[in-house]
Structures are given as C-alpha cells and as structure tokens.
C-alpha cells in the first residue's frame, strides 16, 4: 500500500498536539495532555491515539515530523543542572561579563546579564593554555596536560555536559577538536559542545554563551529524542525528523547533537503553518500562547521574517531562526505578588505536572489557567479529557486574593488583566522595534490560549482585528507538514471547529472548540468567514 498519511506532533508545556494529513488534504487532529514529567512517552501516546482515531496503520505513513517547546521552556525556566565551560586561559569571566549594555536605564539595581549560578557557576569554569590567532594560525600549542585535572573536577561535580570555547576557533577548530577527544577519552559519556560547530562566527561572548546553552540542553534533548526515535521504530513508522528553528526539518540525530537548533522549533512550525494558510493582505502579528510561554512574530506579505539571533528568557542566542520573541507567560504560569503589591506571572510554570490547580492533578499554586477557570472562560472539560475543578482553582487563588485584599473573582480578573498587559507590551515592543505599528496589522491568534486572550491584547495594543484560523489550537503540528524539505501540501476545505457557534454575534462571550477556546470582550463582535476562520472585530 502506498503511503498516504503524514504525521506531525508538537510537544508544548501542557499538551501534545498531533496532526495527521492525508494526501487528499483531509486533516485529523487531537490534543493529548502531558502526564507527569515524561517527555517521549506522551508523544508516542498522542500518535497512538491519533492513528487509532483516524484508522491509520504504519504502512500508511510516509513521514513523521516532531517539534517542541521543550528547549524553549528549558531556557525560559533554567531548571536543569549547570554545565562546565573550558575556555582559553585568561577568558574565564567573558561569558559572565557579557556586553555590559544596560537595557533598563533607570533601575536602581542591575541584574546580572547572565544567570551564571544556574548555567555555569565559577567553580565549573576552567581555563586551558594554547592559542590560535586571528588568522587561524597556532601560536601556542594546546596544553593537554590540564585535561586530567579538568576531567576529575567535572566528574566529582557530577556534571553531564561541557562547552568548549577557545579564541578564534571559528578560524581554526583544531584545538577544540583535540580537547574534545582528550576529554572523551577520560569521560566517554560526557556531552560536549564545541563553539566552532555550534556558532562558528566572531565575537567570543555570543559564541561561547550560545555554545554553553547548547550544552545545557544536550542531556535532556539527547535522552528524549533517542527514546522517541526508538519507540517510533518499534511501531514500524518512518525515521523521525525534527522541525528546526530556522525552518525545514532534519534527521533527529543531527539535532540531538546540536539541540540549540530546536530553541524555536515549535514556534517556528506554528508560524510556518499560519503563513501557509494566511490569505489576508497586509502585515500580520502572530500570537501563539501555550502553557508556558507566549510567542510573538510577524508576517510581511504573507511570509515569516527571520533573524540571525534570538532572545529567550532574556538570554541572547546567536542562531538563524524565525524572528520570534518568547516571553514566560502562558496558561500554567505561576502567579505571585511582589512586595510592592504588583502581580507577577511566570516565568515559573506548573507545566503539565502538577499543572494548574484546576486540572486536579495535585497542583496548588495559582496560575493564569486557574484565573480563567474562576471567570468561567474555559469549558468544563478541556481537550484530552481534563475536567476542570473550579473549587481547587478558587482555593489556589485565595492566597493571592488575601495579599491583594480583593475577592477571588476580582483577583482572577486582575490576573487575566496583568497577563494581557504583559503580552500586549511584549507585542508592541516586538512590532515597534521592527518599524511596524501594531495598529496597521491584524492579530492572528494560535495555540491553545491564543484566542482566549487575543481580543484583550489587541485592544491594549491599538489593534482592531483578530483572526483565529481553523486548526489554530494545533497550528504548530500542522505547520511542520509545510516544511520546504518535502514540497507544498494543501488542505481540503476545513469543516468548522466551532461546532455550536452561530455564524456571528457579540461579546462578552466565550467560544469553545475542541482544540482552543476564544473570549470575545464587550465592544467586540465575531463572525465566521467562508474559509471557517473566526474573525473578531472591535466596534467603532
């Protein structure tokens, strides 16, 4: 039987999104809740459910593509063990000193440019003799006699990954490669990233920090990708390909060796999906809200914009990728009250486990999703069969309400308002820095939470139109199937995902669909377009 299906699966902070696309354009999709802290297992479970639901057998499948926000979320939360660095003698503090540019001019206390204690604390930064000059010539041999001491210190500290950054290695990588070979001879299981391979460009701080972040992500990425590839092989499915931050796909083992290339994997796939199905003229700002982060990007003339650097959680990363700004606000973002009485959301997230209190999985910290539950802006049952517990959500918000001297209901309103304000400011900053006035653009809402907050964010940003495309809740998975590696695909005419939605109406109103939810504030109207896009518009 000839292969007629392509499968794509995207792992977010709270849900797994899976999409099957048949050669005639028919789409089947679902959202599957992530259980616990597992990575590969829920992805496989989602694919198994999808194949069973659509009647797909292994021989029917010609392609499997995977993307995720795992690396994005890891860099936002920085909750993995630190890594070791080996740098040219005299350069130990370069990754910490950074560029000394002061972004917040009027802050009385300047936060460190790089969170060294979480990434590479001082005892794990080592120096080694040897020098390559700016022309790529060796002017001092590499001092391999220091390797034993470095290896012993790394082993004693229980470090799993190490980054190597030597001067001018982008001109001549010989020393870095020799150092890797010597370290692997002593510590065969150590994950090692070389700056000459991760980011072979001038400017040491950027090159070394990007390499350190690659090493930071490597143990987690290597373990989960290998487990996932093995599980798919057992099922007789095609070799796994991964969505890259720069667009397109690559074999999984290539990106397991250099996982920093996955830093914007899921968000880039979502943007590619929007671009493939976006029919409106003029610029568009894409808002993708998940369980841990909100990702903001721009379409110009229907095409994604790209950059040679990205920022994730305040960390500059020099990698070619879609031009996306990611901030740590999502449905699972933990709500806290600062000493001055202001609300703070994220970057810490409850993620899939224990999840928001409303999910009933044991979480007891207040989150944005709990506030939405209290306000009755979410359906009683979410995708994947999660039944919301409003009493648990109210209990979780109780502490915040007490600190603010507000009722739980007013506190929930304040939390949702603070989330919208934070995302609106990030959206405006991203647009203005790229010479785009948000008022001149349409806002395209995707992700499980995009349509829930989009109208309120648009209002704060001076925008008057919001579009929610069909399959918006699983757009990242769908976008992976538009990879340029395999040519174009086209969808059949989409059935409306809004099963009980009238063709038009006015807010305030909550709209529910299998893979996403939308909220229409007062002063806004909605209508369904012929292609089943949900269009929200602010009244004059």
HELIX and SHEET records of a PDB file:
HELIX    1   1 UNK A   40  UNK A   54  1                                  15    
HELIX    2   2 UNK A   58  UNK A   60  5                                   3    
HELIX    3   3 UNK A   70  UNK A   77  1                                   8    
HELIX    4   4 UNK A   94  UNK A   97  1                                   4    
HELIX    5   5 UNK A  116  UNK A  119  1                                   4    
HELIX    6   6 UNK A  122  UNK A  124  5                                   3    
HELIX    7   7 UNK A  144  UNK A  146  5                                   3    
HELIX    8   8 UNK A  147  UNK A  156  1                                  10    
HELIX    9   9 UNK A  174  UNK A  186  1                                  13    
HELIX   10  10 UNK A  195  UNK A  198  1                                   4    
HELIX   11  11 UNK A  204  UNK A  234  1                                  31    
HELIX   12  12 UNK A  252  UNK A  257  1                                   6    
HELIX   13  13 UNK A  259  UNK A  262  5                                   4    
HELIX   14  14 UNK A  265  UNK A  277  1                                  13    
HELIX   15  15 UNK A  357  UNK A  359  5                                   3    
HELIX   16  16 UNK A  368  UNK A  374  1                                   7    
HELIX   17  17 UNK A  383  UNK A  385  5                                   3    
HELIX   18  18 UNK A  390  UNK A  404  1                                  15    
HELIX   19  19 UNK A  408  UNK A  432  1                                  25    
HELIX   20  20 UNK A  438  UNK A  440  5                                   3    
HELIX   21  21 UNK A  450  UNK A  461  1                                  12    
HELIX   22  22 UNK A  472  UNK A  474  5                                   3    
HELIX   23  23 UNK A  475  UNK A  480  1                                   6    
HELIX   24  24 UNK A  484  UNK A  486  5                                   3    
SHEET    1   A 6 UNK A  27  UNK A  33  0                                        
SHEET    2   A 6 UNK A  15  UNK A  22 -1                                        
SHEET    3   A 6 UNK A   5  UNK A  11 -1                                        
SHEET    4   A 6 UNK A  61  UNK A  68  1                                        
SHEET    5   A 6 UNK A 240  UNK A 243  1                                        
SHEET    6   A 6 UNK A 249  UNK A 251 -1                                        
SHEET    1   B 4 UNK A 125  UNK A 128  0                                        
SHEET    2   B 4 UNK A  84  UNK A  88  1                                        
SHEET    3   B 4 UNK A 161  UNK A 165  1                                        
SHEET    4   B 4 UNK A 191  UNK A 194  1                                        
SHEET    1   C 2 UNK A 131  UNK A 132  0                                        
SHEET    2   C 2 UNK A 138  UNK A 140 -1                                        
SHEET    1   D 8 UNK A 303  UNK A 304  0                                        
SHEET    2   D 8 UNK A 294  UNK A 300 -1                                        
SHEET    3   D 8 UNK A 284  UNK A 289 -1                                        
SHEET    4   D 8 UNK A 442  UNK A 446  1                                        
SHEET    5   D 8 UNK A 465  UNK A 468  1                                        
SHEET    6   D 8 UNK A 534  UNK A 538 -1                                        
SHEET    7   D 8 UNK A 524  UNK A 528 -1                                        
SHEET    8   D 8 UNK A 504  UNK A 506 -1                                        
SHEET    1   E 3 UNK A 303  UNK A 304  0                                        
SHEET    2   E 3 UNK A 294  UNK A 300 -1                                        
SHEET    3   E 3 UNK A 324  UNK A 327 -1                                        
SHEET    1   F 2 UNK A 306  UNK A 307  0                                        
SHEET    2   F 2 UNK A 321  UNK A 322 -1                                        
SHEET    1   G 2 UNK A 310  UNK A 312  0                                        
SHEET    2   G 2 UNK A 315  UNK A 317 -1                                        
SHEET    1   H 2 UNK A 333  UNK A 337  0                                        
SHEET    2   H 2 UNK A 343  UNK A 349 -1                                        
SHEET    1   I 2 UNK A 509  UNK A 512  0                                        
SHEET    2   I 2 UNK A 517  UNK A 520 -1                                        
END                                                                             
